[in-house]
Every structure is written in structure tokens, then in C-alpha cells.
Amino acid sequence: MNIRMTDGADREAVFRVEAEAFGYDKEARLVDSLLDDPTAEPRVSLLAMDGDRAVGHILFTAGRIEGSGVKVSLLAPLSVVPDSQGKGVGGKLVEAGLEHLAAMGVELVFVLGHPTYYPRFGFVPAHTYGLKAPYSIPEKHAGAWMVRALNGAALGDVQGTFACADALHRPEHWRE
């Protein structure tokens, strides 16, 4: 398996992976809009390739902590086609993405995701550090809003509300 950065020629493959992974095209359409959203830059978009076939995709988009100069990013979404799930594709995409972000000087990475999956990559509940999502997360899902420190000591030194790219700044993207 090869993990590589996407380019403009990969849009169809990215859309296909997103739609197959989720079984509908809501996330695929969101990713498509994020790839065109200048407020999502800098972004990291990676494809997992099995030979010539794209089997996974991950997208990290820029964000900010209001009132802070800390460099932050959001992981959303991580997608693996059904016949490649459970084979480590998602983990390789997460690790490769975090390496790219660390090299770019990103200090904190956020995700709204499965609280039993992302901790294996060092993600911890963000609310315990006073880091809030753009929209309220119901208490029963509070553990799904997570953060991972990459560079520096920003985790614990900064508090506030995460502001995301314009394409993601809608309440329906923050509900379980």
C-alpha cells in the first residue's frame, strides 16, 4: 500500500472513496467543497493506494482557536472503502497525516470521531483542556471531540473554541 498526497486529478477517486466508505455521498460532497474552500488551507489530503486503486482517504483542514496564535488542524473525514476496512489502512492514513502536519508546524489536531478508535493515535478528550467544538456536543458524545498535541506545549496552555473552515461551519456537520 502506498500513501500519497492528492492532486487535482484525484478528485473523482476521492469522491468515490468517500461515497463508498460511508454508503452515501454527504461526506463526499463535503470533502469536495472543502477542497475548494480557501479557508481550509493549508490542508493535507492523502490517498491510500492499493496498486492503482484508491482504497482510503483522509483530509486535514486548517482551523484556529479563537484568540490564539496556535497552529491547529482538523481531521475530517477519514474514509476507507468497505473491502479494505480492518486492514490498517485508516491507521496508516492517520499516522501519515500527523507526520505531514508535524512537519508543517501544526501544534494541535482535532477530530470529532469514535472515542475508542482515535485514542490509539494519541487523541484525548478536548473538553478536559477547555477546548470547545464550534457547536455544542451533547454530553453523551463529549468524548468524541478530541485533540492531539504534535509540536510544542500548546495542549494545556490554550483554551477556547475551535473555528473551522467555512464549508464545515454548519451545525449539521457537528451532530452525531
Secondary structure by P-SEA (a helix, b strand, c coil): cbbbbbcccaaaaaaaaaaaaacccaaaaaaaaaaaccccccbbbbbbbccccccbbbbbbbbbccccccccccccbbbbcccccccaaaaaaaaaaaaaaaaacccbbbbccccccccccccccccccccccccccccccccccbbbbcccccccccbbbbbccccccccccccc
